């Protein structure tokens, strides 16, 4: 089980669900999905595999999120090697 925790929302994925999520979102560019929040902050709203849950990111949070996904993917590969 892999969890994504963002601003008080915890989303759980199986390993295969997580891999699919990373594959689908890996090449997304912040500027291609740019919106403005009610206070004018530049944000991106990212849909999740759960239809009622979307995650909202500022530019800095976006880059930190995808850095964490890359690290989790790396650790998942190590887990697979150790447990194969």
C-alpha positions in Angstrom: 0.0 0.0 0.0 1.2 3.5 -0.9 -0.3 6.6 0.5 -0.3 10.2 -0.8 -1.0 12.7 1.9 -1.7 16.3 0.8 -3.2 19.0 3.0 -5.1 16.7 5.2 -6.2 14.3 2.5 -4.8 10.8 2.6 -5.2 8.7 -0.6 -4.2 5.0 -0.6 -3.0 3.2 -3.6 -2.0 -0.4 -4.3 1.4 -0.6 -6.0 -0.1 -1.1 -9.4 -2.6 1.8 -8.9 0.3 4.0 -7.8 2.4 3.1 -10.8 -0.6 3.9 -13.1 -1.1 7.3 -11.3 2.6 8.2 -11.7 2.6 7.1 -15.4 -0.4 9.3 -16.2 0.8 12.4 -14.3 4.5 12.1 -14.8 4.7 14.4 -17.9 2.2 17.0 -16.8 3.4 20.6 -16.9 2.1 23.1 -14.3 1.8 25.9 -16.8 -0.4 23.7 -19.1 -3.1 23.5 -16.4 -2.8 26.8 -14.7 -5.8 28.3 -12.9 -6.3 31.1 -10.4 -7.7 30.5 -6.9 -10.2 33.0 -5.5 -7.4 35.0 -4.0 -5.5 35.2 -7.3 -2.9 32.5 -6.4 -1.7 30.5 -9.4 -2.8 26.9 -8.8 -3.3 23.6 -10.6 -6.2 21.2 -9.7 -5.1 17.6 -10.2 -7.8 15.0 -10.5 -7.2 11.7 -8.8 -8.5 8.2 -9.5 -11.2 8.9 -7.0 -13.8 11.0 -8.8 -14.8 13.1 -5.8 -11.2 13.9 -4.8 -8.9 16.5 -6.5 -5.7 17.9 -5.2 -4.8 21.6 -5.4 -1.2 22.8 -5.8 0.7 26.0 -6.0 3.8 25.9 -8.3 6.2 25.1 -5.4 3.9 22.4 -4.0 3.5 20.9 -7.5 7.3 20.5 -7.9 7.6 19.1 -4.4 4.8 16.7 -5.0 6.3 15.3 -8.2 9.7 15.1 -6.5 8.1 13.0 -3.8 6.4 10.8 -6.4 9.8 10.2 -8.0 11.3 9.3 -4.7 8.4 6.9 -3.9 8.8 5.3 -7.3 12.5 4.7 -6.6 11.7 3.2 -3.2 9.0 1.0 -4.7 11.6 -0.4 -7.1 14.0 -1.1 -4.1 11.1 -2.8 -2.3 10.4 -5.0 -5.3 14.1 -6.0 -5.6 14.3 -6.9 -1.9 11.1 -8.8 -1.9 11.5 -10.7 -5.2 
